Amino acid sequence: FIISKFNNFNYDNKELLICLHNINVDVSKYAKYSNIYFKLFKKSTSIGSMLNYGLNSLNGEYYFKLDDDDYYGENYITKSVNILKYNHNYIVGRNQFYIYFEKYNEFRIYPRVSCESNFCNHVGGFSISFHHSITKKIVFNEKLYIGEDSQFMIDNVKLGNKIYALDLDDEVIVIRHNKYNFYNKDYFNTSGKIYNNSIHTKLKSKLINIHHAWYVISVA
């Protein structure tokens, strides 16, 4: 399932590393794919360490850190590359995004105010992209088990790099209420705007679902 969705991205020259965090998966059936790799990490491995492994293992010019449980449109990669190819010191993501709470069947846009299609101080760490040259000076903090993406952005801003927020299209954050997800409805209640559930139904038919692990994609 994950493989077919990765192949649906509207971008030809791409690689995928699936970082499995204490999950046993039979990967032998995926051996036929020359651009898809798996790496199993111990439970004690930090997310920062896993992401840095991806940065060192893949060969593309642009890197994408994708979180689990989210929906991605087929143009997700192309839209980011169109910004990054002219701006190698940017981190690209979204400051405002769609969120779907599976437990409550509720769809929101968070936060109410955004710097969409503009520069900002921070973007959501769920999914970010950047040019490989950034990692020559800054990588993910391997001591952090949470918030490694936020720290990565803070370190880049200190160095003078810029953060750019895309528009809302091509991504939906899905919140599944389980022991692995510390986010809940109340976390977003102060500024999340409630939208009609029919919007989520329309978006779901156009978006790609990726879940159960962390993913690093590199593209040329």
Backbone as CSV, one residue per row, in Angstrom:
resi,resn,N_x,N_y,N_z,CA_x,CA_y,CA_z,C_x,C_y,C_z
1,PHE,0.835,-1.207,0.000,0.000,0.000,0.000,0.866,1.252,0.000
2,ILE,1.845,1.299,0.871,2.735,2.451,0.960,3.483,2.647,-0.355
3,ILE,3.940,1.547,-0.930,4.723,1.622,-2.152,3.912,2.193,-3.300
4,SER,2.695,1.718,-3.461,1.862,2.200,-4.568,1.564,3.685,-4.436
5,LYS,1.369,4.144,-3.217,1.085,5.561,-3.011,2.325,6.416,-3.277
6,PHE,3.489,5.921,-2.872,4.731,6.635,-3.171,4.900,6.784,-4.678
7,ASN,4.601,5.739,-5.413,4.746,5.775,-6.872,3.757,6.710,-7.536
8,ASN,2.698,7.080,-6.830,1.707,7.997,-7.395,2.116,9.457,-7.329
9,PHE,3.175,9.761,-6.583,3.660,11.142,-6.597,4.032,11.527,-8.022
10,ASN,3.619,12.695,-8.436,3.838,13.154,-9.808,5.274,13.670,-9.981
11,TYR,6.230,12.766,-9.756,7.654,13.117,-9.869,8.412,11.824,-10.159
12,ASP,9.217,11.816,-11.202,9.813,10.567,-11.678,11.045,10.120,-10.890
13,ASN,12.005,11.004,-10.727,13.307,10.625,-10.157,13.278,10.794,-8.642
14,LYS,12.887,9.731,-7.925,12.709,9.839,-6.488,13.125,8.549,-5.792
15,GLU,13.501,8.692,-4.515,13.864,7.561,-3.660,13.053,7.636,-2.379
16,LEU,12.785,6.479,-1.800,12.029,6.430,-0.550,12.758,5.556,0.463
17,LEU,12.977,6.104,1.646,13.480,5.320,2.776,12.374,5.245,3.822
18,ILE,11.996,4.036,4.205,10.988,3.826,5.237,11.708,3.456,6.527
19,CYS,11.606,4.317,7.524,12.253,4.096,8.818,11.254,3.412,9.747
20,LEU,11.496,2.160,10.040,10.600,1.374,10.885,11.100,1.401,12.320
21,HIS,10.288,1.954,13.193,10.677,2.141,14.587,10.151,0.984,15.421
22,ASN,10.993,-0.006,15.628,10.609,-1.170,16.439,9.412,-1.908,15.847
23,ILE,9.372,-1.997,14.509,8.294,-2.697,13.811,8.911,-3.762,12.914
24,ASN,8.459,-4.983,13.026,8.973,-6.059,12.183,8.109,-6.194,10.934
25,VAL,8.751,-6.067,9.775,8.053,-6.144,8.499,8.861,-7.030,7.560
26,ASP,8.179,-7.907,6.838,8.834,-8.728,5.827,9.005,-7.881,4.574
27,VAL,10.235,-7.455,4.308,10.492,-6.547,3.192,10.956,-7.273,1.937
28,SER,11.059,-8.579,1.970,11.588,-9.330,0.832,10.766,-9.121,-0.438
29,LYS,9.448,-8.953,-0.293,8.599,-8.794,-1.461,8.777,-7.448,-2.157
30,TYR,9.511,-6.549,-1.500,9.750,-5.238,-2.102,11.120,-5.145,-2.766
31,ALA,11.826,-6.263,-2.848,13.186,-6.271,-3.390,13.246,-5.808,-4.839
32,LYS,12.142,-5.928,-5.556,12.129,-5.558,-6.966,12.211,-4.047,-7.188
33,TYR,11.986,-3.279,-6.144,12.041,-1.820,-6.282,13.454,-1.321,-5.999
34,SER,14.075,-0.728,-6.986,15.466,-0.281,-6.828,15.573,1.074,-6.136
35,ASN,14.460,1.783,-5.977,14.504,3.117,-5.386,13.759,3.200,-4.050
36,ILE,13.483,2.036,-3.441,12.778,2.007,-2.165,13.574,1.158,-1.176
37,TYR,13.813,1.719,0.007,14.662,1.065,0.995,13.953,1.029,2.350
38,PHE,14.319,0.032,3.138,13.780,-0.110,4.490,14.931,-0.131,5.487
39,LYS,14.687,0.431,6.649,15.658,0.372,7.736,14.912,0.191,9.047
40,LEU,15.241,-0.888,9.752,14.623,-1.150,11.045,15.502,-0.595,12.160
41,PHE,14.905,0.202,13.037,15.627,0.810,14.146,15.125,0.258,15.474
42,LYS,16.006,0.236,16.454,15.635,-0.194,17.791,14.676,0.819,18.418
43,LYS,13.920,0.356,19.392,12.963,1.213,20.078,13.643,2.409,20.733
44,SER,14.875,2.250,21.137,15.607,3.321,21.824,16.160,4.385,20.886
45,THR,16.072,4.156,19.576,16.627,5.102,18.603,15.773,6.354,18.534
46,SER,16.394,7.513,18.588,15.655,8.767,18.499,15.208,9.014,17.060
47,ILE,14.159,9.813,16.924,13.666,10.150,15.585,14.724,10.941,14.820
48,GLY,15.436,11.823,15.529,16.504,12.588,14.892,17.563,11.695,14.282
49,SER,17.914,10.617,14.979,18.913,9.673,14.465,18.407,8.965,13.218
50,MET,17.137,8.584,13.226,16.569,7.918,12.060,16.546,8.842,10.839
51,LEU,16.163,10.086,11.059,16.098,11.031,9.947,17.488,11.316,9.396
52,ASN,18.472,11.442,10.262,19.841,11.681,9.795,20.377,10.496,9.011
53,TYR,19.973,9.296,9.393,20.347,8.114,8.617,19.818,8.254,7.192
54,GLY,18.589,8.739,7.086,18.007,8.941,5.764,18.760,9.969,4.950
55,LEU,19.162,11.063,5.589,19.899,12.105,4.882,21.229,11.585,4.354
56,ASN,21.855,10.700,5.098,23.162,10.158,4.706,23.053,9.004,3.717
57,SER,21.865,8.413,3.615,21.712,7.204,2.801,21.164,7.475,1.405
58,LEU,20.393,8.523,1.258,19.759,8.806,-0.021,20.610,9.753,-0.862
59,ASN,20.335,9.802,-2.153,21.248,10.463,-3.084,20.669,11.669,-3.801
60,GLY,19.433,12.031,-3.521,18.790,13.115,-4.249,19.276,14.496,-3.857
61,GLU,18.829,15.486,-4.615,19.205,16.880,-4.357,18.300,17.530,-3.317
62,TYR,17.059,17.053,-3.236,16.086,17.610,-2.299,15.576,16.509,-1.375
63,TYR,15.392,16.872,-0.112,14.931,15.901,0.874,13.542,16.278,1.388
64,PHE,12.741,15.253,1.644,11.407,15.426,2.199,11.262,14.543,3.427
65,LYS,10.923,15.152,4.545,10.617,14.397,5.754,9.098,14.337,5.859
66,LEU,8.541,13.120,5.801,7.098,12.941,5.863,6.730,12.194,7.131
67,ASP,5.680,12.655,7.776,5.213,12.013,8.997,4.229,10.911,8.658
68,ASP,3.911,10.093,9.640,2.947,9.023,9.415,1.523,9.563,9.515
69,ASP,0.575,8.783,9.013,-0.856,9.037,9.163,-1.397,10.210,8.346
70,ASP,-0.640,10.740,7.428,-1.095,11.929,6.711,-1.437,11.632,5.255
71,TYR,-2.201,12.522,4.663,-2.567,12.431,3.253,-1.714,13.404,2.450
72,TYR,-1.250,12.941,1.284,-0.425,13.779,0.415,-0.968,13.729,-1.005
73,GLY,-1.093,14.896,-1.640,-1.538,14.964,-3.019,-0.425,14.594,-3.979
74,GLU,-0.790,14.255,-5.204,0.199,13.788,-6.176,1.209,14.867,-6.558
75,ASN,0.861,16.135,-6.380,1.770,17.238,-6.718,2.561,17.757,-5.524
76,TYR,2.492,17.045,-4.417,3.146,17.500,-3.189,4.639,17.755,-3.407
77,ILE,5.345,16.820,-4.025,6.786,16.964,-4.243,7.081,18.076,-5.231
78,THR,6.364,18.083,-6.350,6.614,19.060,-7.410,6.476,20.485,-6.910
79,LYS,5.458,20.730,-6.115,5.214,22.088,-5.608,6.374,22.566,-4.734
80,SER,6.905,21.694,-3.897,8.026,22.075,-3.039,9.307,22.279,-3.838
81,VAL,9.563,21.391,-4.789,10.781,21.501,-5.608,10.777,22.793,-6.413
82,ASN,9.627,23.221,-6.876,9.537,24.464,-7.638,9.982,25.669,-6.827
83,ILE,9.862,25.596,-5.513,10.366,26.664,-4.637,11.838,26.443,-4.327
84,LEU,12.211,25.226,-3.995,13.571,24.936,-3.529,14.637,25.045,-4.615
85,LYS,14.286,24.795,-5.863,15.310,24.801,-6.910,15.899,26.185,-7.152
86,TYR,15.199,27.223,-6.720,15.719,28.578,-6.827,16.191,29.137,-5.483
87,ASN,15.972,28.374,-4.412,16.251,28.884,-3.064,16.797,27.749,-2.205
88,HIS,18.091,27.523,-2.277,18.693,26.380,-1.593,18.772,26.556,-0.084
89,ASN,18.546,27.765,0.408,18.623,27.994,1.852,17.235,28.065,2.489
90,TYR,16.230,27.528,1.815,14.873,27.534,2.351,14.538,26.186,2.992
91,ILE,13.688,26.240,4.003,12.953,25.065,4.466,11.497,25.315,4.095
92,VAL,10.905,24.368,3.405,9.551,24.553,2.878,8.580,23.628,3.605
93,GLY,7.447,24.170,3.979,6.421,23.376,4.642,5.106,24.125,4.616
94,ARG,4.301,23.923,5.645,3.018,24.613,5.743,2.838,25.179,7.149
95,ASN,2.465,26.451,7.202,2.197,27.114,8.468,0.740,26.925,8.886
96,GLN,-0.112,26.734,7.903,-1.523,26.449,8.146,-1.871,25.170,7.390
97,PHE,-2.665,24.299,7.993,-2.920,23.022,7.350,-4.284,22.454,7.753
98,TYR,-4.767,21.559,6.887,-5.987,20.832,7.182,-5.681,19.744,8.208
99,ILE,-6.573,19.575,9.160,-6.450,18.508,10.153,-7.769,17.743,10.219
100,TYR,-7.671,16.424,10.183,-8.857,15.586,10.331,-8.723,14.734,11.585
101,PHE,-9.694,14.843,12.503,-9.719,14.043,13.727,-10.587,12.813,13.471
102,GLU,-9.925,11.678,13.318,-10.621,10.461,12.939,-11.662,10.047,13.980
103,LYS,-11.316,10.164,15.238,-12.204,9.722,16.313,-13.516,10.498,16.315
104,TYR,-13.459,11.797,16.033,-14.632,12.655,16.104,-15.244,12.933,14.728
105,ASN,-14.598,12.417,13.664,-15.035,12.700,12.296,-15.181,14.206,12.095
106,GLU,-14.157,14.925,12.538,-14.190,16.382,12.498,-13.010,16.912,11.702
107,PHE,-13.272,17.897,10.901,-12.291,18.456,9.987,-12.029,19.920,10.335
108,ARG,-10.771,20.289,10.470,-10.418,21.653,10.862,-9.318,22.227,9.983
109,ILE,-9.224,23.542,10.000,-8.041,24.229,9.484,-7.362,24.877,10.673
110,TYR,-6.067,24.652,10.811,-5.320,25.136,11.968,-4.010,25.768,11.499
111,PRO,-3.599,26.923,12.048,-4.397,27.822,12.905,-5.299,28.712,12.060
112,ARG,-6.044,29.596,12.720,-6.945,30.487,11.980,-6.166,31.471,11.115
113,VAL,-5.038,31.940,11.616,-4.225,32.931,10.903,-2.964,32.244,10.402
114,SER,-2.588,32.531,9.176,-1.396,31.890,8.620,-0.603,32.874,7.763
115,CYS,0.609,32.467,7.388,1.410,33.241,6.431,1.525,32.409,5.152
116,GLU,0.413,31.931,4.674,0.348,31.062,3.509,1.017,31.699,2.299
117,SER,1.853,30.902,1.594,2.597,31.360,0.407,3.477,32.556,0.739
118,ASN,4.174,32.461,1.858,5.001,33.580,2.311,6.039,33.062,3.310
119,PHE,6.946,33.950,3.720,7.939,33.598,4.728,7.313,33.651,6.117
120,CYS,7.807,32.812,7.014,7.316,32.819,8.385,8.405,32.293,9.310
121,ASN,8.146,32.305,10.605,9.132,31.871,11.585,9.155,30.360,11.789
122,HIS,8.059,29.704,11.378,7.952,28.274,11.667,6.891,27.648,10.762
123,VAL,7.099,26.405,10.374,6.068,25.634,9.691,5.851,24.343,10.477
124,GLY,4.731,23.680,10.232,4.456,22.437,10.938,5.503,21.386,10.628
125,GLY,6.003,20.728,11.665,7.051,19.740,11.476,6.564,18.419,10.931
126,PHE,5.247,18.288,10.704,4.697,17.046,10.168,5.410,16.662,8.872
127,SER,5.568,17.654,7.995,6.185,17.404,6.691,6.963,18.640,6.265
128,ILE,8.254,18.483,6.040,9.095,19.591,5.591,10.011,19.099,4.473
129,SER,10.523,20.048,3.689,11.454,19.722,2.617,12.550,20.778,2.555
130,PHE,13.710,20.379,2.000,14.845,21.301,1.939,15.893,20.763,0.972
131,HIS,16.794,21.644,0.553,17.891,21.270,-0.341,18.986,20.564,0.457
132,HIS,19.669,19.623,-0.184,20.659,18.814,0.532,21.815,19.632,1.103
133,SER,22.111,20.798,0.506,23.243,21.601,0.955,23.080,22.099,2.383
134,ILE,21.837,22.232,2.854,21.577,22.672,4.228,22.204,21.714,5.237
135,THR,22.185,20.425,4.922,22.643,19.405,5.874,24.161,19.362,6.028
136,LYS,24.873,20.155,5.248,26.325,20.227,5.430,26.680,20.950,6.723
137,LYS,25.757,21.796,7.198,25.996,22.560,8.420,25.041,22.188,9.555
138,ILE,23.844,21.753,9.201,22.839,21.464,10.233,22.143,20.151,9.909
139,VAL,22.013,19.289,10.916,21.250,18.051,10.783,20.247,17.992,11.932
140,PHE,19.474,16.932,11.995,18.497,16.776,13.072,19.202,16.415,14.383
141,ASN,18.689,16.969,15.460,19.258,16.718,16.785,18.977,15.277,17.204
142,GLU,20.028,14.481,17.389,19.860,13.055,17.676,19.587,12.760,19.143
143,LYS,19.589,13.791,19.970,19.280,13.601,21.384,17.784,13.742,21.659
144,LEU,17.044,14.218,20.669,15.619,14.486,20.867,14.765,13.326,20.383
145,TYR,13.781,12.961,21.198,12.829,11.931,20.825,11.510,12.542,20.364
146,ILE,11.395,13.835,20.509,10.237,14.576,20.034,10.681,16.025,19.823
147,GLY,10.104,16.687,18.829,10.458,18.071,18.558,11.727,18.246,17.766
148,GLU,12.230,17.170,17.185,13.472,17.260,16.413,13.286,18.121,15.163
149,ASP,12.083,18.134,14.590,11.829,18.952,13.407,11.800,20.440,13.762
150,SER,11.185,20.774,14.903,11.158,22.176,15.349,12.564,22.686,15.640
151,GLN,13.370,21.865,16.294,14.745,22.269,16.591,15.554,22.441,15.312
152,PHE,15.303,21.617,14.325,15.973,21.718,13.028,15.681,23.070,12.398
153,MET,14.440,23.525,12.484,14.081,24.820,11.928,14.700,25.962,12.732
154,ILE,14.685,25.842,14.049,15.293,26.877,14.902,16.774,27.029,14.576
155,ASP,17.472,25.917,14.451,18.905,25.954,14.138,19.163,26.576,12.771
156,ASN,18.284,26.312,11.810,18.453,26.879,10.477,18.219,28.385,10.462
157,VAL,17.204,28.833,11.191,16.923,30.267,11.263,18.099,31.002,11.904
158,LYS,18.691,30.412,12.930,19.854,31.019,13.582,21.018,31.176,12.608
159,LEU,21.095,30.265,11.657,22.167,30.297,10.674,21.874,31.266,9.527
160,GLY,20.654,31.780,9.483,20.286,32.729,8.435,19.448,32.138,7.321
161,ASN,19.103,30.849,7.410,18.241,30.239,6.406,16.790,30.683,6.612
162,LYS,15.978,30.551,5.580,14.608,31.052,5.619,13.601,29.911,5.604
163,ILE,12.439,30.192,6.178,11.348,29.230,6.205,10.207,29.763,5.355
164,TYR,9.752,28.934,4.415,8.699,29.363,3.490,7.487,28.448,3.630
165,ALA,6.312,29.064,3.746,5.069,28.307,3.909,4.312,28.242,2.595
166,LEU,3.995,27.018,2.166,3.188,26.809,0.974,1.711,27.042,1.273
167,ASP,0.869,26.904,0.249,-0.570,27.006,0.472,-1.093,25.702,1.083
168,LEU,-2.383,25.634,1.293,-2.986,24.523,2.013,-3.098,23.227,1.203
169,ASP,-3.009,23.330,-0.096,-3.292,22.177,-0.943,-2.291,21.042,-0.763
170,ASP,-2.717,19.821,-1.110,-1.859,18.637,-1.232,-1.451,17.988,0.080
171,GLU,-2.043,18.389,1.196,-1.687,17.720,2.454,-2.827,17.836,3.463
172,VAL,-3.115,16.747,4.151,-4.056,16.749,5.272,-3.415,15.993,6.426
173,ILE,-3.362,16.616,7.599,-2.854,15.964,8.803,-3.975,15.145,9.427
174,VAL,-3.741,13.865,9.621,-4.760,12.991,10.204,-4.360,12.649,11.635
175,ILE,-5.229,12.948,12.575,-4.993,12.643,13.982,-5.764,11.394,14.356
176,ARG,-5.023,10.312,14.567,-5.632,9.065,15.047,-5.380,8.960,16.546
177,HIS,-6.387,8.735,17.314,-6.267,8.751,18.766,-5.832,7.381,19.268
178,ASN,-4.537,7.250,19.476,-3.986,6.010,20.010,-2.811,6.338,20.910
179,LYS,-2.199,5.335,21.488,-1.138,5.556,22.471,0.116,6.153,21.855
180,TYR,0.224,6.131,20.514,1.412,6.661,19.870,1.259,8.129,19.499
181,ASN,0.052,8.676,19.644,-0.217,10.030,19.197,-0.612,10.902,20.382
182,PHE,0.253,11.874,20.715,-0.024,12.709,21.889,-0.943,13.874,21.557
183,TYR,-1.214,14.126,20.279,-2.131,15.191,19.910,-3.564,14.754,20.178
184,ASN,-4.404,15.690,20.561,-5.819,15.404,20.708,-6.621,16.625,20.294
185,LYS,-7.909,16.474,20.342,-8.799,17.535,19.881,-8.587,18.840,20.645
186,ASP,-8.400,18.729,21.956,-8.233,19.916,22.785,-6.980,20.704,22.428
187,TYR,-5.952,20.006,21.958,-4.695,20.671,21.599,-4.929,21.755,20.553
188,PHE,-5.885,21.542,19.654,-6.136,22.470,18.564,-7.376,23.338,18.788
189,ASN,-8.070,23.169,19.905,-9.357,23.823,20.080,-9.272,25.348,20.145
190,THR,-8.169,25.896,20.623,-8.095,27.331,20.843,-8.102,28.122,19.548
191,SER,-7.619,27.530,18.454,-7.552,28.303,17.218,-7.901,27.520,15.970
192,GLY,-8.328,26.266,16.133,-8.696,25.487,14.960,-10.106,25.820,14.507
193,LYS,-10.266,26.075,13.230,-11.571,26.427,12.690,-12.257,25.171,12.176
194,ILE,-13.484,24.915,12.636,-14.213,23.715,12.251,-14.812,23.887,10.849
195,TYR,-14.639,22.854,10.024,-15.208,22.868,8.682,-16.146,21.692,8.492
196,ASN,-17.004,21.802,7.517,-17.957,20.741,7.215,-17.229,19.470,6.825
197,ASN,-17.686,18.327,7.331,-17.033,17.054,7.051,-17.042,16.686,5.575
198,SER,-17.935,17.268,4.805,-17.994,16.955,3.382,-16.722,17.410,2.672
199,ILE,-16.057,18.430,3.220,-14.804,18.902,2.632,-13.763,17.806,2.721
200,HIS,-13.714,17.149,3.868,-12.744,16.057,4.034,-13.023,14.932,3.048
201,THR,-14.296,14.622,2.803,-14.654,13.559,1.869,-14.145,13.874,0.470
202,LYS,-14.273,15.118,0.058,-13.805,15.520,-1.266,-12.285,15.454,-1.357
203,LEU,-11.615,15.915,-0.309,-10.154,15.902,-0.313,-9.613,14.477,-0.274
204,LYS,-10.256,13.623,0.509,-9.769,12.262,0.694,-9.702,11.502,-0.627
205,SER,-10.605,11.822,-1.543,-10.628,11.123,-2.824,-9.459,11.522,-3.719
206,LYS,-8.772,12.625,-3.377,-7.702,13.128,-4.226,-6.320,12.968,-3.602
207,LEU,-6.272,12.536,-2.359,-5.016,12.552,-1.632,-4.470,11.167,-1.374
208,ILE,-3.184,11.117,-1.074,-2.459,9.862,-0.883,-2.232,9.639,0.597
209,ASN,-2.540,8.472,1.095,-2.376,8.168,2.511,-1.073,7.416,2.756
210,ILE,-0.263,7.921,3.686,0.983,7.266,4.071,0.970,7.147,5.596
211,HIS,1.272,5.971,6.136,1.161,5.836,7.582,2.005,4.690,8.112
212,HIS,2.126,4.628,9.439,2.770,3.548,10.190,4.286,3.681,10.345
213,ALA,4.924,4.727,9.826,6.368,4.856,9.977,6.759,6.290,9.628
214,TRP,8.062,6.556,9.742,8.586,7.833,9.263,9.192,7.610,7.890
215,TYR,9.087,8.625,7.024,9.566,8.473,5.668,10.504,9.607,5.311
216,VAL,11.570,9.268,4.611,12.464,10.266,4.042,12.490,10.013,2.542
217,ILE,12.168,11.031,1.760,12.208,10.937,0.313,13.268,11.896,-0.197
218,SER,14.029,11.471,-1.177,14.955,12.380,-1.859,14.649,12.349,-3.342
219,VAL,14.739,13.500,-3.989,14.472,13.590,-5.418,15.586,14.395,-6.079
220,ALA,15.811,14.115,-7.342,16.863,14.811,-8.090,16.306,16.076,-8.716
